[in-house]
Amino acid sequence: MKHVQDTTTLYNGVKMPWLGFGVFKVKDGDEVVHAVKTAIQAGYRSIDTAKAYNNETGVAQGIRESGVAREDLFITTKVWNSDQGYESTLAAFEASMERLELEYLDLYLIHWPVKGKYKDTWRALEKLHKEGRIRAIGVSNFQIHHLEDLMIDATIKPAVNQVELHPLLIQSELREYCNKHQIQIEAWSPLGQGHLMDHPLLKDIAAKYSKSPAQVILRWDLQNGIVTIPKSVTPERIHANADLYDFELTSEEIEQINGLNENKRFGSDPDNFNF
């Protein structure tokens, strides 16, 4: 990985950028439009949104105003929990596509494993994929047992599993399982919602390379084969989060960062959520 636009190849041959730009909690309207435009101008080519973020319309405007061709971008959105089920997922997809002003989607994810619904939701994603509306389909916040259950009936395997992942929650078993099954792991909240910026180890490693703790964490993601989608609305940080290609962590430093793991979540537990 030598450049912000370097890609991994999903098991179905689709190329996905290692580094993406997330827009969770970025307000629709000027804030998300400006953030998306800034990110694309900084070199990002992957944009990750969701129906639940309520900013797909602004993301579309940011993409449109960036001037970068659609085929050069990788756009992800997600079906929300209240829309899960077969027919309702098909309808939710069409609504997202209308807001995003897209003819096809690069990646569509089931946002959370809603018990009793995610298999029907997956059937809808498989239909859309087979029709060529979506280049790759995947899941978000799925544990190993969710994936095993899904794949009992699935005719298409998930290409991606996007989960909370950062140095305090390194998800070793899940990563090993997904790697074995050629499911690409993607990290949401890769910076631990800001909780890691003052950690002494990360600050020491960052000082060695004249980088920030955030850049060290994102580099740790990349060297671990994890697709990562940092989020910011600050132009300086958007640019800094893409400035990861002029240094490399040693294997010892990667192990030290792995050692920070506390299995600590800042988001919800995929086995115990009520939304």
Legacy VTK file of the C-alpha trace (Angstrom):
# vtk DataFile Version 3.0
C-alpha trace
ASCII
DATASET POLYDATA
POINTS 275 float
0.000 0.000 0.000
1.796 3.040 -1.269
-1.025 5.405 -2.167
-4.396 6.586 -0.867
-6.132 4.982 -3.851
-4.523 1.542 -3.469
-7.099 -1.247 -3.380
-7.751 -4.708 -2.038
-9.494 -7.209 -4.295
-12.635 -8.748 -2.817
-13.201 -12.453 -3.411
-15.545 -11.689 -6.333
-12.875 -9.617 -8.115
-14.209 -6.157 -7.187
-11.472 -3.728 -6.178
-12.126 -1.758 -2.958
-9.893 1.054 -1.644
-8.063 0.216 1.587
-8.744 3.726 2.854
-12.231 5.203 2.756
-14.031 8.223 4.113
-16.834 7.743 6.656
-19.687 10.191 7.224
-21.319 8.860 10.407
-22.771 11.788 12.407
-21.863 14.264 9.658
-24.869 16.558 9.160
-26.696 16.539 5.872
-26.396 19.729 3.867
-23.327 21.933 3.714
-21.321 19.992 6.321
-21.416 16.630 4.550
-21.210 18.197 1.063
-18.023 20.042 2.023
-16.538 17.025 3.832
-17.118 14.662 0.903
-15.755 17.135 -1.624
-12.692 17.757 0.560
-12.074 14.025 0.953
-12.347 13.295 -2.763
-10.088 16.238 -3.575
-7.597 14.865 -0.995
-7.490 11.602 -2.956
-10.054 9.406 -1.217
-12.097 7.343 -3.648
-14.251 5.362 -1.207
-17.201 7.027 0.558
-19.140 5.149 3.255
-22.625 6.284 4.247
-25.884 4.659 5.426
-29.603 5.280 5.328
-29.466 5.744 9.107
-26.956 8.602 8.824
-29.602 10.732 7.086
-27.013 12.319 4.797
-27.187 10.329 1.547
-28.588 13.375 -0.280
-25.651 15.550 0.798
-23.194 12.778 -0.036
-24.643 12.726 -3.561
-24.160 16.479 -3.887
-20.573 16.244 -2.623
-19.818 13.497 -5.137
-21.437 15.460 -7.947
-19.554 18.657 -7.115
-16.203 16.845 -6.705
-15.877 16.509 -10.461
-14.520 12.948 -10.167
-16.111 10.395 -12.489
-18.575 7.965 -10.932
-16.621 4.925 -12.164
-13.564 6.137 -10.246
-15.445 6.101 -6.925
-16.451 3.296 -4.549
-19.745 4.107 -2.797
-21.125 2.157 0.163
-24.459 2.497 1.911
-26.423 0.272 4.289
-29.961 -0.973 4.859
-31.271 0.134 8.245
-32.826 -2.170 10.824
-36.410 -0.943 10.458
-36.208 -1.574 6.693
-35.004 -5.160 6.997
-36.975 -7.983 5.408
-37.152 -8.999 1.740
-39.592 -6.555 0.093
-38.801 -3.709 2.477
-35.066 -4.033 1.749
-35.720 -3.837 -1.988
-37.730 -0.661 -1.408
-35.094 0.785 0.945
-32.409 0.150 -1.671
-34.360 2.049 -4.336
-34.871 4.961 -1.933
-31.152 5.096 -1.118
-30.256 4.993 -4.798
-32.603 7.886 -5.468
-31.063 9.958 -2.673
-27.546 9.041 -3.800
-28.413 9.712 -7.471
-26.729 6.472 -8.512
-27.504 3.846 -11.134
-25.456 1.190 -9.360
-23.862 0.775 -5.923
-20.382 -0.564 -5.201
-21.194 -2.073 -1.802
-24.463 -2.544 0.102
-24.347 -3.739 3.697
-26.854 -5.062 6.229
-26.269 -2.486 8.971
-26.977 -4.740 12.006
-27.871 -8.441 12.401
-31.578 -8.058 13.249
-32.694 -11.440 14.532
-35.315 -13.117 12.377
-34.843 -10.621 9.546
-31.273 -10.607 8.283
-31.686 -13.774 6.178
-34.618 -12.291 4.239
-32.674 -9.055 3.938
-29.725 -11.002 2.524
-31.955 -12.659 -0.089
-32.901 -9.169 -1.285
-29.225 -8.172 -1.491
-28.462 -11.339 -3.457
-31.252 -10.487 -5.933
-29.939 -6.938 -6.422
-26.395 -8.236 -6.854
-27.469 -10.806 -9.449
-29.311 -8.051 -11.325
-26.101 -5.994 -11.486
-27.417 -3.199 -9.275
-24.724 -3.792 -6.626
-21.136 -4.816 -7.351
-20.548 -6.390 -3.920
-22.758 -7.206 -0.947
-21.794 -7.562 2.682
-22.705 -7.126 6.309
-21.903 -4.871 9.232
-21.618 -5.725 12.926
-21.892 -9.476 12.315
-20.224 -11.822 14.792
-18.943 -15.257 13.798
-22.218 -16.972 14.754
-24.221 -14.476 12.664
-22.009 -15.172 9.647
-22.265 -18.940 10.113
-26.044 -18.716 10.376
-26.318 -16.456 7.323
-24.190 -18.739 5.175
-26.355 -21.806 5.868
-28.911 -20.477 3.360
-26.941 -17.859 1.414
-26.153 -18.440 -2.261
-23.636 -15.570 -2.234
-21.081 -15.171 0.540
-20.643 -11.706 2.137
-17.706 -9.882 0.566
-17.196 -7.500 3.499
-17.893 -7.399 7.238
-17.693 -3.862 8.613
-17.282 -3.862 12.407
-16.134 -1.660 15.258
-12.384 -2.220 15.344
-9.571 -0.220 16.943
-6.583 -0.923 19.233
-8.862 -1.391 22.255
-11.036 -3.858 20.300
-8.823 -5.744 17.855
-11.362 -8.524 17.081
-8.686 -11.219 16.560
-11.015 -14.245 16.338
-13.448 -12.504 13.998
-10.608 -11.298 11.780
-9.146 -14.801 11.625
-12.534 -16.285 10.721
-13.218 -13.686 8.022
-9.731 -14.088 6.580
-10.248 -17.859 6.372
-13.531 -17.330 4.490
-12.233 -14.519 2.237
-14.521 -11.939 3.835
-12.795 -8.543 3.941
-12.801 -6.933 7.391
-13.509 -3.193 7.452
-13.121 -1.027 10.562
-15.699 1.500 11.633
-14.723 3.849 14.439
-11.052 3.003 13.709
-9.876 5.778 16.024
-12.021 4.616 18.947
-14.148 7.770 18.771
-11.144 9.828 19.833
-10.476 7.895 23.039
-7.009 6.770 21.920
-5.436 10.069 20.939
-3.683 10.550 24.286
-2.496 6.983 24.789
1.225 7.070 25.784
2.271 4.159 23.534
0.574 5.627 20.468
2.002 9.066 21.224
5.515 7.603 21.540
5.253 5.708 18.240
3.759 8.780 16.564
6.632 10.977 17.769
9.167 8.529 16.319
7.679 8.949 12.828
6.640 12.618 13.183
3.032 11.501 12.814
-0.125 11.734 14.934
-1.598 8.882 17.016
-4.491 8.808 14.524
-2.088 8.241 11.637
-0.346 5.465 13.583
-3.682 3.693 14.196
-4.731 3.975 10.553
-1.338 2.674 9.453
-1.795 -0.238 11.899
-5.112 -0.995 10.174
-3.553 -1.022 6.722
-0.619 -3.203 7.730
-3.066 -5.653 9.309
-5.041 -5.941 6.061
-8.002 -4.022 7.470
-9.987 -1.631 5.273
-10.501 1.537 7.310
-12.888 4.499 7.059
-11.891 7.401 9.332
-14.326 10.270 9.620
-13.697 13.991 10.069
-15.228 17.273 8.977
-11.975 19.196 9.451
-10.046 19.640 6.181
-6.661 19.370 7.944
-7.602 16.050 9.542
-9.179 14.715 6.360
-5.859 15.339 4.599
-3.779 14.032 7.535
-5.795 10.789 7.709
-4.772 10.095 4.109
-1.090 10.846 4.747
-0.133 7.294 5.716
2.228 6.169 3.006
5.628 7.604 3.933
6.198 5.446 7.024
5.817 1.820 8.082
5.332 0.342 11.535
7.712 -2.402 12.633
6.350 -5.851 13.528
7.257 -5.073 17.145
5.207 -1.870 17.089
2.251 -3.716 15.577
2.443 -6.264 18.404
2.659 -3.476 20.999
-0.492 -1.903 19.569
-2.201 -5.322 19.472
-1.380 -5.552 23.168
-3.619 -2.564 23.937
-6.685 -4.737 23.337
-9.294 -4.645 26.129
-12.244 -5.979 24.080
-13.730 -2.548 24.762
-16.612 -1.281 22.664
-17.639 2.344 22.307
-20.559 1.355 20.088
-23.337 -1.174 20.650
-22.888 -4.903 21.175
-24.025 -6.851 18.080
-25.508 -9.502 20.388
-27.410 -6.995 22.515
-28.846 -3.983 20.722
-32.398 -2.708 20.708
-32.740 -0.421 17.701
LINES 1 276
275 0 1 2 3 4 5 6 7 8 9 10 11 12 13 14 15 16 17 18 19 20 21 22 23 24 25 26 27 28 29 30 31 32 33 34 35 36 37 38 39 40 41 42 43 44 45 46 47 48 49 50 51 52 53 54 55 56 57 58 59 60 61 62 63 64 65 66 67 68 69 70 71 72 73 74 75 76 77 78 79 80 81 82 83 84 85 86 87 88 89 90 91 92 93 94 95 96 97 98 99 100 101 102 103 104 105 106 107 108 109 110 111 112 113 114 115 116 117 118 119 120 121 122 123 124 125 126 127 128 129 130 131 132 133 134 135 136 137 138 139 140 141 142 143 144 145 146 147 148 149 150 151 152 153 154 155 156 157 158 159 160 161 162 163 164 165 166 167 168 169 170 171 172 173 174 175 176 177 178 179 180 181 182 183 184 185 186 187 188 189 190 191 192 193 194 195 196 197 198 199 200 201 202 203 204 205 206 207 208 209 210 211 212 213 214 215 216 217 218 219 220 221 222 223 224 225 226 227 228 229 230 231 232 233 234 235 236 237 238 239 240 241 242 243 244 245 246 247 248 249 250 251 252 253 254 255 256 257 258 259 260 261 262 263 264 265 266 267 268 269 270 271 272 273 274
